[in-house]
Amino acid sequence: MALQGPIPITFEQVFPHGCYIVGEVEQVKDFDASTNGRTVYAKDKTTGELVWQVPVMDADPALKAGQKTVAVKILSPVQPVPPPPLPGLPFTPVEFDGMSVTPYVSQAGRLAYSIRATVMRAPRAGSPAKQVPAGKDIAA
């Protein structure tokens, strides 16, 4: 089979309605390599880059509440910095570049995906997450 490893994908394919940061960027621990009193942080097996993660809320209105929040893992030698918040919005809109997904079977026996990116940035003009809801006057 020619398809092996992470599957390249675009931000628009993963989050067609945009997404918002709903937590802090944290470094991912390597639980297999860590021992009592000694924490080892995860590195990407292919690139050797450190792995960070940030929880985001998918803006797709059709999703159930339990499906809205996912973690996006970011490969970076230093902690990624989220874009600045926009006045008047409760969450910070965000986009990712260099995205890939890796399918796996969860502990519950269901198909799940690990979402990875190489860049976290503010949405481009015209992106779903950058559009202002009706009735809001927000200076960008």
C-alpha positions in Angstrom: 0.0 0.0 0.0 1.4 3.4 -1.0 -0.3 5.3 1.8 1.7 5.0 5.0 2.1 7.3 8.0 0.5 10.7 8.5 -1.9 11.7 5.7 -1.4 15.3 4.5 -4.6 17.4 4.7 -5.5 21.1 4.5 -6.9 23.2 7.3 -10.1 23.7 5.3 -10.7 20.0 5.1 -10.4 19.5 8.8 -12.1 22.7 10.0 -14.3 24.0 7.1 -16.1 26.3 9.6 -12.9 27.4 11.3 -11.8 26.7 14.9 -11.0 28.5 18.1 -8.4 28.0 20.9 -10.0 26.9 24.1 -7.0 26.2 26.3 -3.3 26.5 26.7 -0.5 25.3 24.5 1.2 22.5 26.4 4.2 20.2 25.8 3.2 16.6 25.2 4.7 14.1 27.7 6.2 10.8 26.5 4.5 8.5 29.0 6.4 5.4 27.9 9.8 7.0 28.4 8.9 9.0 31.6 9.6 7.4 35.0 8.8 8.5 38.6 10.4 11.9 39.1 11.8 12.1 35.5 9.6 13.6 32.8 10.5 13.0 29.2 8.7 15.0 26.5 7.5 13.6 23.2 9.3 14.1 20.0 8.0 13.4 16.5 9.3 10.0 15.3 9.9 11.3 11.7 11.3 14.9 12.3 12.6 14.7 15.8 10.7 18.0 16.6 9.2 18.5 20.1 5.4 17.9 20.2 3.1 20.5 21.7 -0.7 20.4 21.8 -3.5 22.9 22.0 -7.2 22.2 22.5 -9.5 23.8 19.9 -13.2 24.0 19.4 -14.5 23.2 15.9 -17.0 25.8 14.8 -19.1 23.3 12.8 -22.6 23.9 14.1 -23.7 20.4 13.1 -21.3 18.7 15.6 -22.6 17.3 18.9 -21.2 19.0 22.0 -18.9 16.0 22.8 -17.3 16.2 19.3 -16.5 19.9 19.2 -13.2 20.0 21.2 -10.1 18.3 19.8 -6.4 18.6 20.4 -4.1 19.7 17.6 -0.5 18.6 18.0 2.1 21.0 16.8 5.6 20.0 15.8 8.0 22.8 16.8 11.4 23.2 18.5 10.0 25.9 20.7 6.6 26.5 22.3 4.1 27.9 19.6 2.6 31.2 20.5 -1.2 31.6 19.8 -2.4 34.5 17.7 -3.7 37.5 19.7 -7.3 37.4 20.8 -9.9 39.5 18.8 -11.9 42.1 20.8 -15.4 41.0 21.5 -14.9 37.3 20.9 -14.8 34.8 23.8 -12.3 32.5 22.1 -9.3 33.2 19.8 -9.7 32.2 16.2 -6.8 30.1 14.9 -5.6 28.3 11.7 -2.9 25.7 11.2 -0.6 25.0 8.3 1.4 21.8 7.4 -1.5 19.6 8.7 -1.7 15.9 8.7 -4.0 13.2 10.2 -3.1 9.8 11.5 -6.0 7.4 11.9 -6.0 4.9 14.8 -8.5 2.8 16.7 -9.3 4.3 20.1 -9.6 2.3 23.3 -13.3 2.3 22.8 -12.8 0.4 19.5 -13.8 3.4 17.3 -11.9 5.1 14.5 -10.2 8.3 15.7 -7.6 10.7 14.2 -4.5 12.3 15.6 -4.3 15.8 14.1 -0.9 17.4 13.6 0.4 20.7 12.3 3.7 22.5 11.9 2.4 26.1 12.2 -0.3 27.8 14.3 -1.3 31.3 13.1 -4.1 33.9 13.0 -6.8 33.2 10.4 -6.4 34.9 7.0 -8.9 37.5 5.9 -12.1 35.9 4.6 -11.6 32.7 6.7 -14.7 31.4 8.4 -13.2 32.0 11.9 -12.3 35.6 10.9 -15.8 36.5 9.9 -17.7 38.6 12.4 -21.2 37.5 13.5 -24.1 39.7 12.5 -24.6 42.6 14.9 -20.9 42.7 16.1 -18.6 45.6 15.3 -15.1 44.3 15.8 -12.0 46.2 14.6 -9.4 43.7 13.3 
